[in-house]
Amino acid sequence: MLPLVLLVLVGCRGLDGTWTGDLLCLDDHRDTLDGTAMLILDARGGSRFAGQLRAEGTDSSTDGMQDMLLSWQLDLVAAAPTGQQGLDSTVSDCRLYLDGYLADETCIEPNQRWTWDGADGLSMSSYQCKADLSR
């Protein structure tokens, strides 16, 4: 009986919390952003969640390799409180730092498709980027 209760409680967790994993972006010029990502989501009422995705790693380009820090503010909206589903997303306040210097303030990937497995898996895919996160 106890395992069933634990399974139900774990399965009922929402999206809020800390998610970690990997982010990989590849642009048309073969520049690669590759890093470890952390997404912290806070419930904003109803099915809305606000958060910040930060990724630290490397930028590899024809100019060589640089340290990379990427930061995106985002809002996610769930269709239901639980269960596997696609999430509506809005990405804003995007910043890319290379070797400690601000390199870009534009959102290179505003059209992201987020998918939640209803439990502990969250993924994002877009034209140039993908992330696989878990908690």
Contacts in CASP RR format, 6 or more apart in sequence:
PFRMAT RR
TARGET T0000
AUTHOR 0000-0000-0000
METHOD contacts of the structure
MODEL  1
MLPLVLLVLVGCRGLDGTWTGDLLCLDDHRDTLDGTAMLILDARGGSRFA
GQLRAEGTDSSTDGMQDMLLSWQLDLVAAAPTGQQGLDSTVSDCRLYLDG
YLADETCIEPNQRWTWDGADGLSMSSYQCKADLSR
10 119 0 8 1.000
10 120 0 8 1.000
11 82 0 8 1.000
11 118 0 8 1.000
11 119 0 8 1.000
12 82 0 8 1.000
13 119 0 8 1.000
13 120 0 8 1.000
14 43 0 8 1.000
14 78 0 8 1.000
14 81 0 8 1.000
14 82 0 8 1.000
14 118 0 8 1.000
15 41 0 8 1.000
15 43 0 8 1.000
15 49 0 8 1.000
15 76 0 8 1.000
15 78 0 8 1.000
15 87 0 8 1.000
15 116 0 8 1.000
15 122 0 8 1.000
16 41 0 8 1.000
16 42 0 8 1.000
16 43 0 8 1.000
16 49 0 8 1.000
17 40 0 8 1.000
17 41 0 8 1.000
17 42 0 8 1.000
17 135 0 8 1.000
18 38 0 8 1.000
18 39 0 8 1.000
18 40 0 8 1.000
18 135 0 8 1.000
19 38 0 8 1.000
19 39 0 8 1.000
19 40 0 8 1.000
19 41 0 8 1.000
19 121 0 8 1.000
19 122 0 8 1.000
19 133 0 8 1.000
19 134 0 8 1.000
19 135 0 8 1.000
20 36 0 8 1.000
20 37 0 8 1.000
20 38 0 8 1.000
20 39 0 8 1.000
20 133 0 8 1.000
20 134 0 8 1.000
20 135 0 8 1.000
21 36 0 8 1.000
21 37 0 8 1.000
21 38 0 8 1.000
21 131 0 8 1.000
21 132 0 8 1.000
21 133 0 8 1.000
21 134 0 8 1.000
22 34 0 8 1.000
22 35 0 8 1.000
22 36 0 8 1.000
22 37 0 8 1.000
22 131 0 8 1.000
22 132 0 8 1.000
23 33 0 8 1.000
23 34 0 8 1.000
23 35 0 8 1.000
23 36 0 8 1.000
23 37 0 8 1.000
23 53 0 8 1.000
23 55 0 8 1.000
23 70 0 8 1.000
23 129 0 8 1.000
23 130 0 8 1.000
23 131 0 8 1.000
24 32 0 8 1.000
24 33 0 8 1.000
24 34 0 8 1.000
24 35 0 8 1.000
24 129 0 8 1.000
24 130 0 8 1.000
24 131 0 8 1.000
25 32 0 8 1.000
25 33 0 8 1.000
25 34 0 8 1.000
25 108 0 8 1.000
25 109 0 8 1.000
25 128 0 8 1.000
25 129 0 8 1.000
25 130 0 8 1.000
26 32 0 8 1.000
26 33 0 8 1.000
26 128 0 8 1.000
26 129 0 8 1.000
27 108 0 8 1.000
27 128 0 8 1.000
28 128 0 8 1.000
29 61 0 8 1.000
29 62 0 8 1.000
30 61 0 8 1.000
30 62 0 8 1.000
31 59 0 8 1.000
31 60 0 8 1.000
31 61 0 8 1.000
31 62 0 8 1.000
32 58 0 8 1.000
32 59 0 8 1.000
32 60 0 8 1.000
32 61 0 8 1.000
33 55 0 8 1.000
33 57 0 8 1.000
33 58 0 8 1.000
33 59 0 8 1.000
33 68 0 8 1.000
33 70 0 8 1.000
33 96 0 8 1.000
33 129 0 8 1.000
34 57 0 8 1.000
34 58 0 8 1.000
34 60 0 8 1.000
34 68 0 8 1.000
35 55 0 8 1.000
35 56 0 8 1.000
35 57 0 8 1.000
35 58 0 8 1.000
35 68 0 8 1.000
36 55 0 8 1.000
36 56 0 8 1.000
36 57 0 8 1.000
37 53 0 8 1.000
37 54 0 8 1.000
37 55 0 8 1.000
37 131 0 8 1.000
37 133 0 8 1.000
38 53 0 8 1.000
38 54 0 8 1.000
38 55 0 8 1.000
39 51 0 8 1.000
39 52 0 8 1.000
39 53 0 8 1.000
39 54 0 8 1.000
39 122 0 8 1.000
39 131 0 8 1.000
39 133 0 8 1.000
40 51 0 8 1.000
40 52 0 8 1.000
41 49 0 8 1.000
41 50 0 8 1.000
41 51 0 8 1.000
41 76 0 8 1.000
42 49 0 8 1.000
42 50 0 8 1.000
42 51 0 8 1.000
43 49 0 8 1.000
44 50 0 8 1.000
44 75 0 8 1.000
47 77 0 8 1.000
47 78 0 8 1.000
47 79 0 8 1.000
47 80 0 8 1.000
47 81 0 8 1.000
48 75 0 8 1.000
48 76 0 8 1.000
48 77 0 8 1.000
49 75 0 8 1.000
49 76 0 8 1.000
49 77 0 8 1.000
49 78 0 8 1.000
50 73 0 8 1.000
50 74 0 8 1.000
50 75 0 8 1.000
50 76 0 8 1.000
51 73 0 8 1.000
51 74 0 8 1.000
51 75 0 8 1.000
51 76 0 8 1.000
52 71 0 8 1.000
52 72 0 8 1.000
52 73 0 8 1.000
52 74 0 8 1.000
53 70 0 8 1.000
53 71 0 8 1.000
53 72 0 8 1.000
53 74 0 8 1.000
53 131 0 8 1.000
54 69 0 8 1.000
54 70 0 8 1.000
54 71 0 8 1.000
55 68 0 8 1.000
55 69 0 8 1.000
55 70 0 8 1.000
55 131 0 8 1.000
56 67 0 8 1.000
56 68 0 8 1.000
56 69 0 8 1.000
56 70 0 8 1.000
57 67 0 8 1.000
57 68 0 8 1.000
57 69 0 8 1.000
58 65 0 8 1.000
58 66 0 8 1.000
58 67 0 8 1.000
58 68 0 8 1.000
59 65 0 8 1.000
59 66 0 8 1.000
59 67 0 8 1.000
59 68 0 8 1.000
59 98 0 8 1.000
66 98 0 8 1.000
66 99 0 8 1.000
67 98 0 8 1.000
67 99 0 8 1.000
67 100 0 8 1.000
68 96 0 8 1.000
68 97 0 8 1.000
68 98 0 8 1.000
69 96 0 8 1.000
69 97 0 8 1.000
69 100 0 8 1.000
70 94 0 8 1.000
70 95 0 8 1.000
70 96 0 8 1.000
70 97 0 8 1.000
71 93 0 8 1.000
71 94 0 8 1.000
71 95 0 8 1.000
71 96 0 8 1.000
71 97 0 8 1.000
72 91 0 8 1.000
72 92 0 8 1.000
72 93 0 8 1.000
72 94 0 8 1.000
72 107 0 8 1.000
73 91 0 8 1.000
73 92 0 8 1.000
73 93 0 8 1.000
73 94 0 8 1.000
74 89 0 8 1.000
74 90 0 8 1.000
74 91 0 8 1.000
74 92 0 8 1.000
74 112 0 8 1.000
75 89 0 8 1.000
75 90 0 8 1.000
75 92 0 8 1.000
76 87 0 8 1.000
76 88 0 8 1.000
76 89 0 8 1.000
76 114 0 8 1.000
77 87 0 8 1.000
77 88 0 8 1.000
77 89 0 8 1.000
78 85 0 8 1.000
78 87 0 8 1.000
78 116 0 8 1.000
79 85 0 8 1.000
79 86 0 8 1.000
79 87 0 8 1.000
79 88 0 8 1.000
82 118 0 8 1.000
83 116 0 8 1.000
83 117 0 8 1.000
83 118 0 8 1.000
83 119 0 8 1.000
84 115 0 8 1.000
84 116 0 8 1.000
84 117 0 8 1.000
84 118 0 8 1.000
85 115 0 8 1.000
85 116 0 8 1.000
85 118 0 8 1.000
86 113 0 8 1.000
86 114 0 8 1.000
86 115 0 8 1.000
86 116 0 8 1.000
87 114 0 8 1.000
87 115 0 8 1.000
87 116 0 8 1.000
89 112 0 8 1.000
89 113 0 8 1.000
89 114 0 8 1.000
89 124 0 8 1.000
91 107 0 8 1.000
91 109 0 8 1.000
91 110 0 8 1.000
91 112 0 8 1.000
92 107 0 8 1.000
94 104 0 8 1.000
94 105 0 8 1.000
94 106 0 8 1.000
94 107 0 8 1.000
94 108 0 8 1.000
95 102 0 8 1.000
95 104 0 8 1.000
95 105 0 8 1.000
96 102 0 8 1.000
96 103 0 8 1.000
96 104 0 8 1.000
96 105 0 8 1.000
96 108 0 8 1.000
97 103 0 8 1.000
108 128 0 8 1.000
108 129 0 8 1.000
109 126 0 8 1.000
109 127 0 8 1.000
109 128 0 8 1.000
109 129 0 8 1.000
111 126 0 8 1.000
111 127 0 8 1.000
112 124 0 8 1.000
112 125 0 8 1.000
112 126 0 8 1.000
112 129 0 8 1.000
113 124 0 8 1.000
113 125 0 8 1.000
113 126 0 8 1.000
114 122 0 8 1.000
114 123 0 8 1.000
114 124 0 8 1.000
115 122 0 8 1.000
115 123 0 8 1.000
115 124 0 8 1.000
115 125 0 8 1.000
116 122 0 8 1.000
120 134 0 8 1.000
120 135 0 8 1.000
121 132 0 8 1.000
121 133 0 8 1.000
121 134 0 8 1.000
121 135 0 8 1.000
122 133 0 8 1.000
122 134 0 8 1.000
123 130 0 8 1.000
123 131 0 8 1.000
123 132 0 8 1.000
123 133 0 8 1.000
124 130 0 8 1.000
124 131 0 8 1.000
124 133 0 8 1.000
END
